[in-house]
Amino acid sequence: MRTTLVLDDNLFKKARERATASNSTISDVVNEALREALAKPPLTATPFEMLTFAGGDKKMHEPSDFAELLSLDDSASLGR
């Protein structure tokens, strides 16, 4: 299949050098690199959970928790 790719200048230079050194084409180098990259399973990050312990209580730090605390702080500072 024929397609157009936009490559970083440094990557293109390295691919061209690799193709020249191996007596192949840039297409061959790109195809082989894609085959190798796609043969590996995708990296997955474990879910992030930040816990703190204050006074023995487990505290979760979620955006909704912060929003609630900010709202309470605003109400207290405004005397409401």
LUMBA-574443 format. One line per 10 residues: number of its first residue (from 0); their letters; for each residue x, y, z negated of C-alpha. Coordinates in pm, 1 decimal. Layout:
! residues N
NUM = a = X,Y,Z | ...
***
This chain:
! residues 80
0 = mrttlvlddn = 0.0,0.0,0.0 | 122.8,344.8,81.2 | 86.3,627.3,-171.4 | 245.2,951.5,-285.4 | 407.1,988.2,-626.5 | 533.7,1298.5,-798.7 | 858.4,1208.2,-975.4 | 1076.3,1402.7,-1211.4 | 1385.9,1524.1,-1024.0 | 1622.0,1333.5,-1253.9
10 = lfkkarerat = 1423.0,1010.8,-1217.0 | 1423.0,1041.7,-840.3 | 1799.6,1097.3,-838.8 | 1855.8,789.7,-1057.0 | 1619.4,580.1,-844.0 | 1801.4,689.1,-527.9 | 2138.8,603.5,-685.7 | 2007.3,262.3,-795.8 | 1868.6,194.4,-448.5 | 2198.0,286.9,-285.4
20 = asnstisdvv = 2398.0,74.0,-530.6 | 2174.4,-229.9,-476.9 | 2142.9,-176.9,-100.8 | 1763.9,-145.0,-126.9 | 1503.3,127.1,-91.4 | 1362.5,369.6,-348.2 | 1027.1,193.5,-301.1 | 1186.8,-136.9,-402.4 | 1338.2,24.1,-712.4 | 1006.2,184.8,-812.6
30 = nealrealak = 812.5,-137.1,-748.2 | 1052.2,-340.7,-962.5 | 1045.3,-82.3,-1243.8 | 663.0,-86.1,-1241.9 | 654.2,-466.2,-1242.8 | 883.8,-476.4,-1546.3 | 693.8,-202.2,-1730.7 | 351.9,-355.0,-1662.1 | 463.7,-706.9,-1758.7 | 511.8,-591.1,-2119.3
40 = ppltatpfem = 208.3,-561.0,-2344.0 | 110.1,-200.1,-2414.5 | 236.1,-48.5,-2737.3 | -32.6,2.9,-2996.3 | 5.4,216.5,-3303.8 | -137.1,102.6,-3631.7 | -406.9,332.1,-3768.2 | -263.4,602.2,-3991.7 | -404.1,639.1,-4338.1 | -260.8,886.2,-4587.1
50 = ltfaggdkkm = -337.1,806.8,-4947.9 | -254.6,1007.4,-5257.2 | -314.2,924.7,-5618.6 | -418.9,1204.8,-5849.0 | -530.7,1119.2,-6198.7 | -555.4,754.7,-6104.2 | -817.9,818.7,-5837.3 | -756.4,717.0,-5480.8 | -797.8,1023.2,-5257.0 | -858.8,1007.4,-4884.8
60 = hepsdfaell = -746.5,1295.8,-4668.4 | -981.7,1311.6,-4376.2 | -1073.2,1628.0,-4183.5 | -1422.0,1621.2,-4333.8 | -1269.2,1607.3,-4683.8 | -1062.3,1917.6,-4613.5 | -1360.0,2101.1,-4465.6 | -1563.6,2029.8,-4777.6 | -1281.2,2144.9,-5006.3 | -1232.7,2465.6,-4804.9
70 = slddsaslgr = -1604.1,2535.6,-4820.8 | -1605.6,2487.0,-5199.5 | -1296.1,2705.7,-5233.9 | -1454.7,2980.1,-5022.4 | -1773.8,2966.9,-5227.6 | -1575.9,2989.1,-5551.1 | -1363.8,3281.9,-5432.1 | -1671.6,3471.8,-5313.6 | -1848.0,3415.0,-5645.2 | -2136.2,3218.6,-5495.8
***
